């Protein structure tokens, strides 16, 4: 399988809520892709996906977000998530005392 993806810029805006360890955000991916664009999005709630402000065909299985290609322009993904202990995405590590 051959494919071509050129990501020029990746901009992430995150807003954390420390009280319940959750966050929401927007990612803008400036991209040119000859085929589908595949993004890692483990355990996120994807709220919206568009390219240059226009809705696009995409799929999301809880792990991988696939934007049907070819894709050219700014892909915007609006999402929510929770900080977890699974060591995936944004996670936390409890610090203990080493003796």
C-alpha positions as CSV (number, residue, x, y, z in Angstrom):
1,X,0.0,0.0,0.0
2,X,1.3,3.4,-0.9
3,X,0.0,6.7,0.3
4,X,1.2,10.3,0.6
5,X,0.5,12.6,3.5
6,X,2.1,16.0,4.1
7,X,1.3,17.7,7.4
8,X,2.4,21.3,7.4
9,X,1.2,22.4,10.8
10,X,-0.6,20.8,13.8
11,X,-2.3,23.2,16.3
12,X,-3.9,22.0,19.5
13,X,-6.0,24.1,21.9
14,X,-6.9,22.3,25.2
15,X,-9.0,23.4,28.1
16,X,-8.5,21.4,31.2
17,X,-11.0,21.0,34.1
18,X,-8.9,19.9,37.0
19,X,-11.8,19.3,39.3
20,X,-13.1,16.3,37.3
21,X,-9.9,15.6,35.3
22,X,-11.6,16.2,32.0
23,X,-10.7,18.4,29.0
24,X,-12.1,19.6,25.7
25,X,-10.2,20.9,22.7
26,X,-9.8,21.6,19.1
27,X,-7.0,20.4,16.8
28,X,-6.4,22.0,13.4
29,X,-4.2,19.9,11.1
30,X,-3.0,21.7,8.0
31,X,-2.6,18.8,5.6
32,X,-2.5,17.5,2.0
33,X,-3.3,13.8,1.7
34,X,-3.6,11.8,-1.4
35,X,-5.8,9.3,0.5
36,X,-7.6,9.0,3.8
37,X,-6.2,11.0,6.8
38,X,-5.8,8.7,9.8
39,X,-5.4,10.3,13.3
40,X,-4.9,8.6,16.7
41,X,-7.8,9.6,18.9
42,X,-7.9,6.9,21.6
43,X,-10.8,7.3,24.1
44,X,-11.9,10.7,22.9
45,X,-15.5,11.9,22.2
46,X,-15.3,13.4,18.7
47,X,-17.9,16.2,18.5
48,X,-17.3,17.5,15.0
49,X,-14.9,17.2,12.0
50,X,-14.6,19.6,9.1
51,X,-12.2,20.7,6.4
52,X,-11.9,24.4,5.7
53,X,-15.2,24.9,7.6
54,X,-17.1,22.3,5.6
55,X,-18.4,19.1,7.1
56,X,-16.7,15.9,5.8
57,X,-17.2,12.2,5.7
58,X,-15.3,10.5,8.6
59,X,-15.4,7.5,10.8
60,X,-14.3,7.0,14.4
61,X,-14.1,3.7,16.3
62,X,-13.0,5.0,19.7
63,X,-9.3,4.6,18.7
64,X,-8.8,5.9,15.1
65,X,-10.4,8.9,13.4
66,X,-10.4,8.4,9.6
67,X,-11.2,11.4,7.4
68,X,-12.1,10.2,3.9
69,X,-9.6,11.5,1.3
70,X,-8.1,12.9,-0.5
71,X,-7.9,15.7,2.0
72,X,-6.4,19.2,1.4
73,X,-6.7,22.1,3.7
74,X,-7.3,22.6,7.5
75,X,-8.9,19.6,9.1
76,X,-10.6,20.7,12.4
77,X,-11.5,18.2,15.0
78,X,-13.5,19.2,18.1
79,X,-13.3,16.7,20.9
80,X,-13.6,15.9,24.6
81,X,-11.7,13.6,26.9
82,X,-10.9,12.5,30.4
83,X,-7.6,12.1,32.0
84,X,-7.0,8.5,32.8
85,X,-4.5,6.0,34.3
86,X,-4.4,3.9,31.1
87,X,-1.1,5.5,29.9
88,X,-2.8,6.5,26.6
89,X,-3.4,10.1,25.4
90,X,-3.4,12.5,28.3
91,X,-2.9,10.6,31.5
92,X,-1.8,11.0,35.0
93,X,0.7,9.1,37.1
94,X,0.3,9.1,40.8
95,X,3.6,9.8,42.5
96,X,4.5,7.6,45.5
97,X,7.2,7.5,48.0
98,X,10.2,5.4,47.0
99,X,11.9,3.7,49.9
